Amino acid sequence: MSLLPYLIAAWIFLVGAYGLATSRNLIHAVGCLAVCQSSTYVLLLAVGYRTGGTAPVFSDLKPGSRPLVDPVVQALTLTDVVVGATLTALLLALVIQIDKRHGTVDPDHLSELRG
């Protein structure tokens, strides 16, 4: 088990979180949020990875001859990709509506959203 994929996932998350915290543009913030979520792909794949393992489907190998990777983690990663794409599309649609109504995508200039 290597620590490198977990460090890469943490680094990707931190880069996205930094961009999200320093963003002054809602489109940029949505992109940074997508980067944060992409760190979960690396994390999930790191959890399910087995050295020398093969995919458990469409394999010509005899059962028990080689280790297999966990298909549940791969399915979770695929679900995460779909949810991430959907969330990004929804947030970009909201940013477009904010731009149409307020004429800006800078969160500091959206005074109606302040409490």
N, CA, C and O atoms as CSV, one atom per row, in Angstrom:
chain,resi,resn,atom,element,x,y,z
A,1,MET,N,N,0.850,-1.178,0.000
A,1,MET,CA,C,0.000,0.000,0.000
A,1,MET,C,C,0.889,1.232,0.000
A,1,MET,O,O,1.772,1.381,0.844
A,2,SER,N,N,0.642,2.098,-0.947
A,2,SER,CA,C,1.427,3.310,-1.086
A,2,SER,C,C,0.655,4.500,-0.533
A,2,SER,O,O,-0.573,4.555,-0.599
A,3,LEU,N,N,1.387,5.424,-0.001
A,3,LEU,CA,C,0.780,6.633,0.551
A,3,LEU,C,C,0.616,7.713,-0.514
A,3,LEU,O,O,-0.106,8.688,-0.305
A,4,LEU,N,N,1.277,7.541,-1.645
A,4,LEU,CA,C,1.295,8.568,-2.688
A,4,LEU,C,C,-0.091,8.946,-3.223
A,4,LEU,O,O,-0.364,10.140,-3.347
A,5,PRO,N,N,-0.976,8.006,-3.543
A,5,PRO,CA,C,-2.294,8.420,-4.049
A,5,PRO,C,C,-3.093,9.240,-3.037
A,5,PRO,O,O,-3.838,10.142,-3.417
A,6,TYR,N,N,-2.939,8.931,-1.760
A,6,TYR,CA,C,-3.661,9.694,-0.736
A,6,TYR,C,C,-3.109,11.111,-0.631
A,6,TYR,O,O,-3.857,12.066,-0.423
A,7,LEU,N,N,-1.782,11.237,-0.778
A,7,LEU,CA,C,-1.180,12.572,-0.758
A,7,LEU,C,C,-1.593,13.371,-1.988
A,7,LEU,O,O,-1.840,14.573,-1.898
A,8,ILE,N,N,-1.667,12.708,-3.128
A,8,ILE,CA,C,-2.109,13.395,-4.349
A,8,ILE,C,C,-3.562,13.845,-4.210
A,8,ILE,O,O,-3.907,14.955,-4.615
A,9,ALA,N,N,-4.414,12.995,-3.642
A,9,ALA,CA,C,-5.810,13.372,-3.432
A,9,ALA,C,C,-5.909,14.574,-2.489
A,9,ALA,O,O,-6.700,15.486,-2.728
A,10,ALA,N,N,-5.119,14.578,-1.434
A,10,ALA,CA,C,-5.127,15.713,-0.502
A,10,ALA,C,C,-4.611,16.974,-1.178
A,10,ALA,O,O,-5.143,18.061,-0.950
A,11,TRP,N,N,-3.580,16.841,-2.009
A,11,TRP,CA,C,-3.028,18.006,-2.708
A,11,TRP,C,C,-4.060,18.576,-3.682
A,11,TRP,O,O,-4.247,19.792,-3.740
A,12,ILE,N,N,-4.725,17.717,-4.441
A,12,ILE,CA,C,-5.751,18.187,-5.382
A,12,ILE,C,C,-6.875,18.890,-4.627
A,12,ILE,O,O,-7.372,19.928,-5.066
A,13,PHE,N,N,-7.271,18.322,-3.493
A,13,PHE,CA,C,-8.334,18.951,-2.709
A,13,PHE,C,C,-7.899,20.313,-2.191
A,13,PHE,O,O,-8.669,21.273,-2.231
A,14,LEU,N,N,-6.661,20.400,-1.703
A,14,LEU,CA,C,-6.181,21.677,-1.169
A,14,LEU,C,C,-6.059,22.731,-2.262
A,14,LEU,O,O,-6.369,23.898,-2.026
A,15,VAL,N,N,-5.616,22.344,-3.444
A,15,VAL,CA,C,-5.536,23.298,-4.556
A,15,VAL,C,C,-6.933,23.820,-4.902
A,15,VAL,O,O,-7.116,25.018,-5.117
A,16,GLY,N,N,-7.904,22.930,-4.954
A,16,GLY,CA,C,-9.275,23.355,-5.234
A,16,GLY,C,C,-9.844,24.219,-4.131
A,16,GLY,O,O,-10.535,25.201,-4.407
A,17,ALA,N,N,-9.567,23.871,-2.885
A,17,ALA,CA,C,-10.072,24.662,-1.759
A,17,ALA,C,C,-9.435,26.043,-1.729
A,17,ALA,O,O,-10.104,27.029,-1.422
A,18,TYR,N,N,-8.145,26.120,-2.044
A,18,TYR,CA,C,-7.479,27.429,-2.105
A,18,TYR,C,C,-8.108,28.295,-3.193
A,18,TYR,O,O,-8.394,29.472,-2.970
A,19,GLY,N,N,-8.318,27.717,-4.357
A,19,GLY,CA,C,-8.950,28.464,-5.440
A,19,GLY,C,C,-10.355,28.884,-5.089
A,19,GLY,O,O,-10.789,29.978,-5.451
A,20,LEU,N,N,-11.073,28.024,-4.385
A,20,LEU,CA,C,-12.435,28.350,-3.973
A,20,LEU,C,C,-12.443,29.490,-2.960
A,20,LEU,O,O,-13.312,30.361,-3.006
A,21,ALA,N,N,-11.486,29.484,-2.056
A,21,ALA,CA,C,-11.437,30.521,-1.015
A,21,ALA,C,C,-10.994,31.870,-1.567
A,21,ALA,O,O,-11.407,32.913,-1.061
A,22,THR,N,N,-10.163,31.857,-2.591
A,22,THR,CA,C,-9.637,33.120,-3.123
A,22,THR,C,C,-10.355,33.585,-4.371
A,22,THR,O,O,-9.965,34.598,-4.951
A,23,SER,N,N,-11.379,32.893,-4.805
A,23,SER,CA,C,-12.043,33.215,-6.063
A,23,SER,C,C,-12.912,34.462,-5.934
A,23,SER,O,O,-13.612,34.640,-4.937
A,24,ARG,N,N,-12.865,35.307,-6.928
A,24,ARG,CA,C,-13.734,36.487,-7.008
A,24,ARG,C,C,-14.621,36.404,-8.245
A,24,ARG,O,O,-15.112,37.416,-8.745
A,25,ASN,N,N,-14.814,35.189,-8.724
A,25,ASN,CA,C,-15.651,34.957,-9.891
A,25,ASN,C,C,-16.392,33.640,-9.642
A,25,ASN,O,O,-15.784,32.628,-9.295
A,26,LEU,N,N,-17.703,33.674,-9.825
A,26,LEU,CA,C,-18.497,32.478,-9.519
A,26,LEU,C,C,-18.182,31.323,-10.468
A,26,LEU,O,O,-18.242,30.161,-10.066
A,27,ILE,N,N,-17.847,31.629,-11.718
A,27,ILE,CA,C,-17.495,30.558,-12.658
A,27,ILE,C,C,-16.194,29.896,-12.218
A,27,ILE,O,O,-16.057,28.674,-12.276
A,28,HIS,N,N,-15.255,30.706,-11.785
A,28,HIS,CA,C,-13.992,30.170,-11.270
A,28,HIS,C,C,-14.241,29.327,-10.020
A,28,HIS,O,O,-13.615,28.283,-9.832
A,29,ALA,N,N,-15.150,29.782,-9.176
A,29,ALA,CA,C,-15.469,29.031,-7.955
A,29,ALA,C,C,-16.078,27.671,-8.281
A,29,ALA,O,O,-15.774,26.674,-7.625
A,30,VAL,N,N,-16.936,27.637,-9.293
A,30,VAL,CA,C,-17.527,26.354,-9.695
A,30,VAL,C,C,-16.437,25.421,-10.222
A,30,VAL,O,O,-16.450,24.224,-9.934
A,31,GLY,N,N,-15.498,25.965,-10.991
A,31,GLY,CA,C,-14.386,25.152,-11.479
A,31,GLY,C,C,-13.525,24.623,-10.340
A,31,GLY,O,O,-13.092,23.471,-10.364
A,32,CYS,N,N,-13.281,25.462,-9.349
A,32,CYS,CA,C,-12.485,25.021,-8.195
A,32,CYS,C,C,-13.227,23.961,-7.382
A,32,CYS,O,O,-12.613,23.044,-6.836
A,33,LEU,N,N,-14.539,24.092,-7.310
A,33,LEU,CA,C,-15.321,23.061,-6.627
A,33,LEU,C,C,-15.229,21.727,-7.363
A,33,LEU,O,O,-15.180,20.668,-6.738
A,34,ALA,N,N,-15.205,21.786,-8.687
A,34,ALA,CA,C,-15.043,20.559,-9.484
A,34,ALA,C,C,-13.660,19.938,-9.249
A,34,ALA,O,O,-13.517,18.716,-9.230
A,35,VAL,N,N,-12.649,20.791,-9.070
A,35,VAL,CA,C,-11.309,20.280,-8.772
A,35,VAL,C,C,-11.307,19.592,-7.410
A,35,VAL,O,O,-10.715,18.525,-7.248
A,36,CYS,N,N,-11.974,20.208,-6.430
A,36,CYS,CA,C,-12.075,19.575,-5.099
A,36,CYS,C,C,-12.736,18.207,-5.204
A,36,CYS,O,O,-12.292,17.241,-4.583
A,37,GLN,N,N,-13.795,18.138,-5.992
A,37,GLN,CA,C,-14.485,16.863,-6.112
A,37,GLN,C,C,-13.642,15.836,-6.854
A,37,GLN,O,O,-13.757,14.639,-6.588
A,38,SER,N,N,-12.803,16.279,-7.774
A,38,SER,CA,C,-11.970,15.317,-8.502
A,38,SER,C,C,-10.961,14.640,-7.566
A,38,SER,O,O,-10.456,13.561,-7.877
A,39,SER,N,N,-10.674,15.256,-6.448
A,39,SER,CA,C,-9.791,14.590,-5.485
A,39,SER,C,C,-10.451,13.338,-4.918
A,39,SER,O,O,-9.763,12.397,-4.522
A,40,THR,N,N,-11.777,13.324,-4.877
A,40,THR,CA,C,-12.459,12.124,-4.378
A,40,THR,C,C,-12.317,10.964,-5.357
A,40,THR,O,O,-12.355,9.802,-4.953
A,41,TYR,N,N,-12.153,11.276,-6.656
A,41,TYR,CA,C,-11.936,10.192,-7.632
A,41,TYR,C,C,-10.621,9.484,-7.313
A,41,TYR,O,O,-10.546,8.256,-7.274
A,42,VAL,N,N,-9.591,10.293,-7.087
A,42,VAL,CA,C,-8.274,9.715,-6.792
A,42,VAL,C,C,-8.330,8.930,-5.479
A,42,VAL,O,O,-7.762,7.845,-5.362
A,43,LEU,N,N,-9.021,9.498,-4.506
A,43,LEU,CA,C,-9.123,8.819,-3.206
A,43,LEU,C,C,-9.849,7.482,-3.322
A,43,LEU,O,O,-9.395,6.476,-2.777
A,44,LEU,N,N,-10.974,7.471,-4.031
A,44,LEU,CA,C,-11.732,6.224,-4.181
A,44,LEU,C,C,-10.938,5.184,-4.961
A,44,LEU,O,O,-10.942,4.004,-4.612
A,45,LEU,N,N,-10.259,5.623,-6.015
A,45,LEU,CA,C,-9.469,4.663,-6.790
A,45,LEU,C,C,-8.281,4.156,-5.982
A,45,LEU,O,O,-7.866,3.009,-6.144
A,46,ALA,N,N,-7.730,5.003,-5.113
A,46,ALA,CA,C,-6.624,4.552,-4.258
A,46,ALA,C,C,-7.104,3.520,-3.249
A,46,ALA,O,O,-6.377,2.581,-2.925
A,47,VAL,N,N,-8.311,3.687,-2.758
A,47,VAL,CA,C,-8.861,2.728,-1.791
A,47,VAL,C,C,-9.086,1.373,-2.452
A,47,VAL,O,O,-8.827,0.332,-1.848
A,48,GLY,N,N,-9.571,1.387,-3.704
A,48,GLY,CA,C,-9.906,0.131,-4.374
A,48,GLY,C,C,-8.763,-0.516,-5.133
A,48,GLY,O,O,-8.921,-1.621,-5.652
A,49,TYR,N,N,-7.619,0.143,-5.211
A,49,TYR,CA,C,-6.510,-0.390,-6.010
A,49,TYR,C,C,-5.837,-1.556,-5.299
A,49,TYR,O,O,-5.605,-1.522,-4.090
A,50,ARG,N,N,-5.528,-2.587,-6.080
A,50,ARG,CA,C,-4.746,-3.720,-5.581
A,50,ARG,C,C,-3.612,-3.964,-6.566
A,50,ARG,O,O,-3.836,-4.046,-7.774
A,51,THR,N,N,-2.420,-4.077,-6.057
A,51,THR,CA,C,-1.264,-4.297,-6.913
A,51,THR,C,C,-1.398,-5.630,-7.646
A,51,THR,O,O,-1.601,-6.674,-7.026
A,52,GLY,N,N,-1.284,-5.581,-8.962
A,52,GLY,CA,C,-1.384,-6.792,-9.765
A,52,GLY,C,C,-2.811,-7.260,-9.981
A,52,GLY,O,O,-3.033,-8.306,-10.591
A,53,GLY,N,N,-3.777,-6.506,-9.494
A,53,GLY,CA,C,-5.173,-6.889,-9.624
A,53,GLY,C,C,-5.720,-6.601,-11.004
A,53,GLY,O,O,-5.223,-5.725,-11.712
A,54,THR,N,N,-6.728,-7.327,-11.374
A,54,THR,CA,C,-7.378,-7.115,-12.659
A,54,THR,C,C,-8.842,-6.801,-12.419
A,54,THR,O,O,-9.371,-6.994,-11.324
A,55,ALA,N,N,-9.481,-6.312,-13.467
A,55,ALA,CA,C,-10.910,-6.020,-13.382
A,55,ALA,C,C,-11.690,-7.322,-13.220
A,55,ALA,O,O,-11.340,-8.317,-13.855
A,56,PRO,N,N,-12.719,-7.347,-12.405
A,56,PRO,CA,C,-13.441,-8.596,-12.161
A,56,PRO,C,C,-14.415,-8.969,-13.268
A,56,PRO,O,O,-15.057,-10.016,-13.185
A,57,VAL,N,N,-14.542,-8.160,-14.282
A,57,VAL,CA,C,-15.464,-8.465,-15.379
A,57,VAL,C,C,-14.678,-8.658,-16.658
A,57,VAL,O,O,-13.589,-8.106,-16.810
A,58,PHE,N,N,-15.214,-9.427,-17.565
A,58,PHE,CA,C,-14.626,-9.701,-18.864
A,58,PHE,C,C,-13.191,-10.202,-18.734
A,58,PHE,O,O,-12.305,-9.751,-19.461
A,59,SER,N,N,-12.968,-11.104,-17.838
A,59,SER,CA,C,-11.638,-11.632,-17.619
A,59,SER,C,C,-11.599,-13.098,-18.035
A,59,SER,O,O,-12.522,-13.863,-17.755
A,60,ASP,N,N,-10.518,-13.473,-18.705
A,60,ASP,CA,C,-10.345,-14.866,-19.119
A,60,ASP,C,C,-9.550,-15.661,-18.100
A,60,ASP,O,O,-9.172,-16.803,-18.361
A,61,LEU,N,N,-9.295,-15.071,-16.946
A,61,LEU,CA,C,-8.480,-15.735,-15.939
A,61,LEU,C,C,-9.313,-16.733,-15.146
A,61,LEU,O,O,-10.524,-16.580,-14.989
A,62,LYS,N,N,-8.627,-17.761,-14.653
A,62,LYS,CA,C,-9.300,-18.715,-13.794
A,62,LYS,C,C,-9.570,-18.059,-12.442
A,62,LYS,O,O,-8.766,-17.252,-11.976
A,63,PRO,N,N,-10.678,-18.392,-11.817
A,63,PRO,CA,C,-10.975,-17.812,-10.493
A,63,PRO,C,C,-9.880,-18.143,-9.485
A,63,PRO,O,O,-9.491,-19.300,-9.329
A,64,GLY,N,N,-9.400,-17.127,-8.817
A,64,GLY,CA,C,-8.389,-17.308,-7.786
A,64,GLY,C,C,-6.965,-17.273,-8.294
A,64,GLY,O,O,-6.034,-17.353,-7.492
A,65,SER,N,N,-6.755,-17.156,-9.609
A,65,SER,CA,C,-5.396,-17.161,-10.136
A,65,SER,C,C,-4.703,-15.812,-9.946
A,65,SER,O,O,-3.485,-15.774,-9.772
A,66,ARG,N,N,-5.438,-14.722,-9.973
A,66,ARG,CA,C,-4.875,-13.391,-9.754
A,66,ARG,C,C,-5.832,-12.602,-8.863
A,66,ARG,O,O,-7.035,-12.866,-8.855
A,67,PRO,N,N,-5.310,-11.651,-8.124
A,67,PRO,CA,C,-6.216,-10.830,-7.305
A,67,PRO,C,C,-7.071,-9.918,-8.190
A,67,PRO,O,O,-6.646,-9.483,-9.260
A,68,LEU,N,N,-8.252,-9.649,-7.724
A,68,LEU,CA,C,-9.176,-8.781,-8.447
A,68,LEU,C,C,-9.358,-7.485,-7.681
A,68,LEU,O,O,-9.288,-7.463,-6.452
A,69,VAL,N,N,-9.590,-6.421,-8.402
A,69,VAL,CA,C,-9.872,-5.151,-7.739
A,69,VAL,C,C,-11.326,-5.140,-7.291
A,69,VAL,O,O,-12.148,-5.909,-7.789
A,70,ASP,N,N,-11.631,-4.260,-6.349
A,70,ASP,CA,C,-12.983,-4.188,-5.799
A,70,ASP,C,C,-13.890,-3.453,-6.782
A,70,ASP,O,O,-13.654,-2.275,-7.051
A,71,PRO,N,N,-14.915,-4.103,-7.326
A,71,PRO,CA,C,-15.779,-3.420,-8.296
A,71,PRO,C,C,-16.694,-2.382,-7.656
A,71,PRO,O,O,-17.168,-1.476,-8.341
A,72,VAL,N,N,-16.947,-2.497,-6.368
A,72,VAL,CA,C,-17.822,-1.528,-5.699
A,72,VAL,C,C,-17.170,-0.144,-5.696
A,72,VAL,O,O,-17.842,0.865,-5.910
A,73,VAL,N,N,-15.876,-0.104,-5.456
A,73,VAL,CA,C,-15.180,1.178,-5.437
A,73,VAL,C,C,-15.174,1.792,-6.831
A,73,VAL,O,O,-15.321,3.005,-6.974
A,74,GLN,N,N,-15.006,0.972,-7.850
A,74,GLN,CA,C,-15.057,1.490,-9.217
A,74,GLN,C,C,-16.449,2.035,-9.531
A,74,GLN,O,O,-16.574,3.072,-10.181
A,75,ALA,N,N,-17.488,1.350,-9.080
A,75,ALA,CA,C,-18.852,1.830,-9.305
A,75,ALA,C,C,-19.093,3.140,-8.548
A,75,ALA,O,O,-19.756,4.043,-9.058
A,76,LEU,N,N,-18.556,3.236,-7.338
A,76,LEU,CA,C,-18.693,4.483,-6.574
A,76,LEU,C,C,-17.974,5.629,-7.273
A,76,LEU,O,O,-18.474,6.754,-7.297
A,77,THR,N,N,-16.811,5.354,-7.839
A,77,THR,CA,C,-16.072,6.386,-8.563
A,77,THR,C,C,-16.854,6.846,-9.791
A,77,THR,O,O,-16.933,8.043,-10.068
A,78,LEU,N,N,-17.420,5.910,-10.515
A,78,LEU,CA,C,-18.224,6.277,-11.682
A,78,LEU,C,C,-19.437,7.096,-11.262
A,78,LEU,O,O,-19.784,8.072,-11.927
A,79,THR,N,N,-20.082,6.712,-10.173
A,79,THR,CA,C,-21.203,7.486,-9.655
A,79,THR,C,C,-20.755,8.878,-9.242
A,79,THR,O,O,-21.470,9.855,-9.462
A,80,ASP,N,N,-19.581,8.970,-8.648
A,80,ASP,CA,C,-19.036,10.258,-8.234
A,80,ASP,C,C,-18.787,11.152,-9.446
A,80,ASP,O,O,-19.041,12.354,-9.387
A,81,VAL,N,N,-18.296,10.582,-10.535
A,81,VAL,CA,C,-18.063,11.355,-11.756
A,81,VAL,C,C,-19.383,11.904,-12.290
A,81,VAL,O,O,-19.461,13.066,-12.690
A,82,VAL,N,N,-20.416,11.069,-12.297
A,82,VAL,CA,C,-21.719,11.500,-12.819
A,82,VAL,C,C,-22.318,12.586,-11.925
A,82,VAL,O,O,-22.836,13.586,-12.422
A,83,VAL,N,N,-22.248,12.390,-10.622
A,83,VAL,CA,C,-22.774,13.394,-9.697
A,83,VAL,C,C,-21.990,14.701,-9.828
A,83,VAL,O,O,-22.572,15.785,-9.784
A,84,GLY,N,N,-20.678,14.596,-9.986
A,84,GLY,CA,C,-19.855,15.793,-10.142
A,84,GLY,C,C,-20.195,16.568,-11.405
A,84,GLY,O,O,-20.278,17.796,-11.380
A,85,ALA,N,N,-20.390,15.866,-12.496
A,85,ALA,CA,C,-20.740,16.534,-13.756
A,85,ALA,C,C,-22.107,17.190,-13.653
A,85,ALA,O,O,-22.313,18.294,-14.157
A,86,THR,N,N,-23.044,16.504,-12.996
A,86,THR,CA,C,-24.382,17.065,-12.827
A,86,THR,C,C,-24.349,18.301,-11.942
A,86,THR,O,O,-24.969,19.316,-12.258
A,87,LEU,N,N,-23.630,18.214,-10.844
A,87,LEU,CA,C,-23.524,19.354,-9.931
A,87,LEU,C,C,-22.856,20.545,-10.605
A,87,LEU,O,O,-23.294,21.682,-10.429
A,88,THR,N,N,-21.813,20.299,-11.365
A,88,THR,CA,C,-21.139,21.390,-12.077
A,88,THR,C,C,-22.075,22.044,-13.089
A,88,THR,O,O,-22.112,23.270,-13.202
A,89,ALA,N,N,-22.823,21.238,-13.816
A,89,ALA,CA,C,-23.761,21.792,-14.791
A,89,ALA,C,C,-24.841,22.614,-14.101
A,89,ALA,O,O,-25.212,23.684,-14.584
A,90,LEU,N,N,-25.347,22.121,-12.975
A,90,LEU,CA,C,-26.380,22.853,-12.243
A,90,LEU,C,C,-25.839,24.170,-11.699
A,90,LEU,O,O,-26.505,25.201,-11.792
A,91,LEU,N,N,-24.647,24.141,-11.139
A,91,LEU,CA,C,-24.070,25.371,-10.590
A,91,LEU,C,C,-23.749,26.375,-11.693
A,91,LEU,O,O,-23.932,27.576,-11.494
A,92,LEU,N,N,-23.276,25.915,-12.847
A,92,LEU,CA,C,-23.024,26.837,-13.946
A,92,LEU,C,C,-24.327,27.443,-14.473
A,92,LEU,O,O,-24.353,28.604,-14.880
A,93,ALA,N,N,-25.400,26.664,-14.465
A,93,ALA,CA,C,-26.701,27.217,-14.862
A,93,ALA,C,C,-27.147,28.292,-13.871
A,93,ALA,O,O,-27.708,29.312,-14.272
A,94,LEU,N,N,-26.902,28.069,-12.590
A,94,LEU,CA,C,-27.245,29.079,-11.590
A,94,LEU,C,C,-26.399,30.338,-11.764
A,94,LEU,O,O,-26.902,31.449,-11.592
A,95,VAL,N,N,-25.121,30.175,-12.102
A,95,VAL,CA,C,-24.246,31.331,-12.338
A,95,VAL,C,C,-24.745,32.132,-13.542
A,95,VAL,O,O,-24.703,33.362,-13.530
A,96,ILE,N,N,-25.211,31.443,-14.570
A,96,ILE,CA,C,-25.751,32.145,-15.743
A,96,ILE,C,C,-26.990,32.955,-15.349
A,96,ILE,O,O,-27.160,34.091,-15.790
A,97,GLN,N,N,-27.840,32.371,-14.528
A,97,GLN,CA,C,-29.035,33.099,-14.080
A,97,GLN,C,C,-28.654,34.293,-13.207
A,97,GLN,O,O,-29.273,35.352,-13.305
A,98,ILE,N,N,-27.659,34.135,-12.371
A,98,ILE,CA,C,-27.196,35.260,-11.543
A,98,ILE,C,C,-26.641,36.363,-12.432
A,98,ILE,O,O,-26.889,37.544,-12.188
A,99,ASP,N,N,-25.893,35.983,-13.458
A,99,ASP,CA,C,-25.345,36.979,-14.374
A,99,ASP,C,C,-26.457,37.705,-15.123
A,99,ASP,O,O,-26.372,38.916,-15.327
A,100,LYS,N,N,-27.494,36.987,-15.532
A,100,LYS,CA,C,-28.612,37.630,-16.238
A,100,LYS,C,C,-29.365,38.584,-15.330
A,100,LYS,O,O,-29.769,39.658,-15.775
A,101,ARG,N,N,-29.562,38.229,-14.082
A,101,ARG,CA,C,-30.375,39.060,-13.175
A,101,ARG,C,C,-29.600,40.218,-12.577
A,101,ARG,O,O,-30.154,41.297,-12.367
A,102,HIS,N,N,-28.315,40.000,-12.301
A,102,HIS,CA,C,-27.545,41.023,-11.587
A,102,HIS,C,C,-26.454,41.655,-12.434
A,102,HIS,O,O,-25.907,42.689,-12.049
A,103,GLY,N,N,-26.124,41.072,-13.567
A,103,GLY,CA,C,-25.115,41.640,-14.440
A,103,GLY,C,C,-23.692,41.449,-13.966
A,103,GLY,O,O,-22.789,42.100,-14.491
A,104,THR,N,N,-23.458,40.594,-13.007
A,104,THR,CA,C,-22.105,40.342,-12.525
A,104,THR,C,C,-22.003,38.913,-11.995
A,104,THR,O,O,-22.996,38.307,-11.593
A,105,VAL,N,N,-20.792,38.398,-12.005
A,105,VAL,CA,C,-20.542,37.095,-11.397
A,105,VAL,C,C,-19.550,37.232,-10.240
A,105,VAL,O,O,-19.024,36.237,-9.740
A,106,ASP,N,N,-19.305,38.465,-9.824
A,106,ASP,CA,C,-18.433,38.720,-8.677
A,106,ASP,C,C,-19.274,38.639,-7.402
A,106,ASP,O,O,-20.214,39.418,-7.244
A,107,PRO,N,N,-18.962,37.726,-6.503
A,107,PRO,CA,C,-19.805,37.583,-5.300
A,107,PRO,C,C,-19.778,38.817,-4.406
A,107,PRO,O,O,-20.714,39.032,-3.636
A,108,ASP,N,N,-18.735,39.628,-4.488
A,108,ASP,CA,C,-18.687,40.830,-3.661
A,108,ASP,C,C,-19.669,41.906,-4.143
A,108,ASP,O,O,-20.073,42.769,-3.364
A,109,HIS,N,N,-20.047,41.856,-5.405
A,109,HIS,CA,C,-20.968,42.853,-5.953
A,109,HIS,C,C,-22.424,42.407,-5.899
A,109,HIS,O,O,-23.310,43.126,-6.361
A,110,LEU,N,N,-22.671,41.250,-5.350
A,110,LEU,CA,C,-24.052,40.762,-5.231
A,110,LEU,C,C,-24.587,41.180,-3.870
A,110,LEU,O,O,-24.628,40.381,-2.934
A,111,SER,N,N,-24.995,42.435,-3.770
A,111,SER,CA,C,-25.409,42.978,-2.473
A,111,SER,C,C,-26.731,42.398,-2.007
A,111,SER,O,O,-27.003,42.398,-0.807
A,112,GLU,N,N,-27.565,41.902,-2.917
A,112,GLU,CA,C,-28.859,41.347,-2.510
A,112,GLU,C,C,-28.706,40.024,-1.775
A,112,GLU,O,O,-29.627,39.587,-1.085
A,113,LEU,N,N,-27.558,39.387,-1.916
A,113,LEU,CA,C,-27.347,38.110,-1.242
A,113,LEU,C,C,-26.814,38.291,0.178
A,113,LEU,O,O,-26.735,37.322,0.933
A,114,ARG,N,N,-26.455,39.491,0.543
A,114,ARG,CA,C,-25.947,39.722,1.898
A,114,ARG,C,C,-27.098,39.764,2.883
A,114,ARG,O,O,-28.202,40.189,2.544
A,115,GLY,N,N,-26.842,39.329,4.082
A,115,GLY,CA,C,-27.890,39.291,5.109
A,115,GLY,C,C,-28.074,40.562,5.866
A,115,GLY,O,O,-28.927,40.637,6.750
